[in-house]
Amino acid sequence: MRQELMSLPKTLADDVARNLVMVARLLDEDPDAAYAYSRVALRLASRVAAVREAAGFASYATERYSEALAEFRTCRRMTGTVDLWPVMADCERGLGRPERALEMAGAPEVHKLDRAGQVEMRLVAAGARRDMGQNEAAVVTLQSSELASNAVHPWTARLRYAYADALLSVHREDEAREWFAKAVEADHTGSTDASDRLAQLDGVAFVDVLDDDDDNNDDDQAVPEDDADELSGARADDEDEDDDEDDEESASDERPAAPAEEPEVDLTDEADPSAFLENPFKEPSRDTED
């Protein structure tokens, strides 16, 4: 890639390189953002094969299979290599043409692939078989010396996982469980969900702890039925007492008021003026803010 960028003016090469770095950084975690950066790089340097390849993978990650296939074909013409042959075949699957993917799996270009590329091509071919409803053929397609090997390679976990999934599609659950377990052993980077699939086959149910805590909090706040009855009874008693007090107040209002003698007010200096300013029945001030 560096040699390809060296053919560009330095300022332009730096701009293209920065965009390609962002594509590689965001491709897995944010494919849409990676796609946007790839389009910028493509506008800046469409004649650079590395830019075409990056644009192809960004399109592939966002399921723009037609764009991805076009970019991969252009890159292949520019470089003359067959490294992208498996992913090109998978684009055909994405476009709903699994039979075309199978044709590519039998093409002479496959023999030019390295071991990793041939495994990828086998995975694509098995997927195409399943797309066409040929599940038994998919199982047979994945049976190979790479699958039988005990050595662990970067593609081992994915190959074992695909084989286990294919076995499950033909109702061979016991064998599927065995191969999901082998996929877990080889999956050191968590590239598959083999552990979850294995747990499902074993009947293990995952419980969300946060949901349980919420339920417990709801139970803590709930009032038992007996206590609720006591509370309702207490409220009823309070209401009866309030009614009695209201009746007494209304009765006292109906009685004629007895003439009261005008109190003598001590206006001497010893009197406390604040005693005549305080009103014990004054309502407390309310806060107007909610």
C-alpha positions in Angstrom: 0.0 0.0 0.0 2.8 2.4 0.9 4.4 2.0 -2.5 1.0 2.7 -4.2 0.6 5.9 -2.2 4.1 7.0 -3.0 2.9 7.5 -6.6 0.7 10.4 -5.3 1.8 13.9 -4.3 2.8 14.0 -0.7 -0.1 16.1 0.6 -2.6 13.9 -1.3 -1.0 10.7 -0.2 -1.3 11.9 3.5 -5.0 12.6 3.1 -5.7 9.3 1.4 -3.7 7.4 4.1 -5.6 9.1 6.9 -8.9 8.0 5.4 -7.7 4.5 4.8 -6.6 4.3 8.4 -10.1 5.3 9.6 -11.6 2.7 7.3 -9.5 0.0 8.9 -10.2 1.3 12.4 -14.0 1.6 12.0 -14.8 -1.3 9.7 -15.9 -3.7 12.5 -17.4 -1.3 15.1 -19.0 1.3 12.8 -19.2 0.0 9.2 -21.3 3.0 8.0 -18.6 5.5 9.2 -16.0 3.3 7.6 -17.9 3.4 4.3 -18.1 7.2 4.4 -14.3 7.4 4.8 -13.8 4.9 2.0 -15.8 7.1 -0.3 -13.6 10.1 0.5 -10.5 8.1 -0.3 -12.1 6.8 -3.5 -12.7 10.4 -4.7 -9.2 11.3 -3.9 -7.4 8.4 -5.4 -9.6 6.0 -7.4 -6.6 4.7 -9.4 -4.9 3.2 -6.3 -5.7 -0.5 -5.9 -5.5 -0.3 -2.1 -8.2 2.4 -2.1 -10.4 0.2 -4.3 -9.9 -2.8 -2.0 -10.8 -0.7 1.1 -13.9 0.7 -0.6 -14.9 -2.9 -1.5 -14.6 -4.1 2.0 -16.5 -1.1 3.4 -19.3 -1.7 0.9 -19.3 -5.4 1.8 -19.5 -4.7 5.5 -22.6 -2.5 4.9 -24.2 -5.1 2.7 -23.8 -3.0 -0.5 -22.9 -6.1 -2.4 -23.2 -4.7 -5.9 -20.8 -1.9 -5.1 -18.4 -4.2 -3.3 -18.3 -6.7 -6.2 -17.5 -3.9 -8.6 -14.7 -2.6 -6.4 -13.2 -6.1 -5.9 -13.3 -6.8 -9.7 -11.6 -3.5 -10.4 -8.9 -4.2 -7.8 -8.3 -7.7 -9.3 -7.8 -6.2 -12.7 -5.4 -3.6 -11.3 -3.3 -6.2 -9.3 -3.8 -9.4 -11.2 -4.2 -11.4 -7.9 -6.9 -13.8 -6.9 -6.9 -13.1 -3.2 -10.3 -11.5 -3.3 -11.9 -14.4 -5.1 -13.8 -15.9 -2.0 -15.2 -12.6 -1.0 -16.3 -11.9 -4.5 -18.1 -15.2 -4.5 -19.8 -14.3 -1.2 -21.0 -11.0 -2.8 -22.7 -13.2 -5.4 -24.5 -14.9 -2.5 -25.5 -11.5 -1.1 -27.0 -10.6 -4.4 -29.1 -13.7 -4.4 -27.0 -15.7 -6.9 -25.8 -18.7 -4.9 -25.4 -20.8 -8.1 -22.9 -18.2 -9.4 -21.0 -18.5 -6.1 -20.8 -22.3 -6.6 -19.5 -21.8 -10.1 -16.7 -19.6 -8.7 -15.9 -22.3 -6.1 -15.1 -24.7 -8.9 -13.1 -22.2 -11.0 -9.3 -22.6 -11.7 -8.7 -19.4 -9.6 -9.4 -21.4 -6.4 -6.2 -23.5 -6.9 -4.2 -20.3 -6.9 -5.4 -19.4 -3.4 -3.3 -20.1 -0.3 -4.6 -22.4 2.4 -6.6 -19.7 4.2 -8.2 -18.6 0.9 -9.2 -22.1 0.1 -10.9 -22.5 3.5 -12.7 -19.3 2.9 -13.9 -20.5 -0.5 -15.1 -23.7 1.1 -17.1 -21.7 3.7 -18.7 -19.6 0.9 -19.6 -22.8 -1.1 -21.2 -24.4 1.9 -23.2 -21.2 2.5 -24.3 -21.2 -1.1 -25.5 -24.9 -0.7 -27.6 -23.9 2.3 -29.0 -20.9 0.4 -30.3 -23.4 -2.2 -31.7 -25.7 0.5 -29.0 -28.3 0.0 -28.2 -28.8 3.7 -26.8 -32.3 3.4 -24.5 -31.1 0.6 -23.3 -28.2 2.8 -22.2 -30.7 5.5 -20.2 -32.7 2.9 -18.7 -29.5 1.5 -17.2 -28.6 4.8 -15.6 -32.0 5.5 -11.9 -31.6 4.8 -8.5 -32.2 6.1 -8.5 -28.6 7.6 -11.6 -29.5 9.6 -10.1 -32.8 10.8 -6.8 -31.2 11.9 -6.2 -30.5 15.6 -4.0 -27.5 14.8 -5.5 -24.1 15.4 -5.3 -21.5 12.7 -7.1 -18.1 12.4 -9.8 -19.7 10.4 -10.2 -22.9 12.5 -13.0 -21.6 14.8 -15.1 -20.3 11.9 -14.7 -23.6 10.0 -15.8 -25.7 13.0 -18.6 -23.3 13.8 -19.9 -23.5 10.2 -19.7 -27.3 10.3 -21.6 -27.5 13.6 -24.3 -25.1 12.3 -24.6 -27.3 9.1 -25.0 -30.4 11.3 -27.7 -28.7 13.3 -29.6 -27.9 10.1 -29.9 -31.6 9.3 -31.0 -32.4 12.9 -27.7 -34.0 14.0 -27.8 -32.3 17.4 -25.3 -34.5 19.2 -22.6 -34.0 16.6 -23.4 -30.3 16.3 -22.9 -29.9 20.1 -19.5 -31.6 19.8 -18.3 -29.3 17.0 -19.6 -26.2 18.7 -17.5 -27.2 21.7 -14.5 -27.6 19.5 -15.2 -24.2 18.0 -15.2 -22.7 21.5 -11.8 -24.3 22.1 -10.3 -22.7 19.0 -12.1 -19.3 19.3 -9.6 -17.3 21.3 -10.7 -14.0 20.0 -14.5 -14.3 20.3 -15.0 -14.2 16.5 -18.1 -16.5 16.8 -21.0 -17.0 19.3 -20.2 -20.7 19.6 -20.3 -20.6 23.4 -23.9 -19.2 23.3 -25.0 -21.8 20.7 -23.4 -24.5 22.9 -25.3 -23.2 26.0 -28.6 -23.3 24.0 -28.1 -26.9 23.1 -27.4 -27.7 26.7 -30.6 -26.0 27.8 -28.9 -23.2 29.7 -31.0 -20.1 30.0 -29.4 -16.7 30.6 -31.1 -14.4 33.0 -30.7 -10.7 33.0 -29.5 -9.7 36.5 -30.6 -6.1 36.1 -34.2 -7.2 35.4 -34.2 -9.4 38.5 -33.0 -6.4 40.6 -35.8 -4.3 39.2 -38.3 -7.0 40.1 -37.0 -7.2 43.6 -37.3 -3.5 44.0 -40.9 -3.6 42.9 -41.5 -6.4 45.4 -39.9 -4.3 48.2 -42.1 -1.4 47.4 -45.3 -3.5 47.2 -47.4 -3.6 50.4 -48.6 -7.1 51.6 -52.3 -7.6 51.4 -52.8 -7.8 55.2 -50.8 -4.6 55.7 -52.8 -2.9 53.0 -56.0 -3.8 54.8 -54.6 -2.4 58.1 -53.6 0.8 56.3 -56.9 1.2 54.7 -58.6 0.7 58.1 -56.3 3.3 59.6 -57.2 5.7 56.9 -60.9 5.0 57.5 -60.5 5.7 61.2 -58.7 9.0 60.5 -61.5 10.0 58.1 -64.1 9.3 60.8 -62.2 11.4 63.3 -62.0 14.2 60.8 -65.7 14.0 60.2 -66.4 14.1 64.0 -64.2 17.2 64.3 -66.0 18.9 61.4 -69.4 18.1 63.0 -68.2 19.6 66.3 -67.0 22.8 64.5 -70.2 23.2 62.6 -72.3 22.7 65.8 -70.2 25.3 67.6 -70.8 27.7 64.7 -74.6 27.3 65.1 -74.6 28.2 68.9 -75.1 31.9 69.7 -71.8 33.5 70.6 -71.6 34.5 74.2 -70.8 38.2 74.8 -67.2 38.5 75.5 -65.6 41.1 77.6 -63.2 43.3 75.8 -59.7 42.2 77.0 -57.6 44.7 78.8 -54.5 45.5 76.8 -51.4 46.3 78.7 -49.7 49.1 76.7 -47.0 49.7 79.3 -43.3 49.5 78.3 -43.0 46.1 79.9 -45.5 44.6 77.4 -44.0 42.5 74.6 -45.2 44.0 71.3 -44.4 40.8 69.5 -47.1 39.0 71.4 -49.8 41.0 69.6 -48.1 40.5 66.2 -48.0 36.7 66.2 -50.9 34.8 64.8 -50.9 31.1 65.8 -53.5 30.3 63.1 -51.5 31.8 60.3 -50.9 29.2 57.6 -47.3 28.5 56.8 -45.9 29.9 53.6 -46.0 27.5 50.7 -43.1 27.1 48.3 -44.3 28.1 44.9 -41.7 26.0 43.2 -42.7 22.4 42.2 
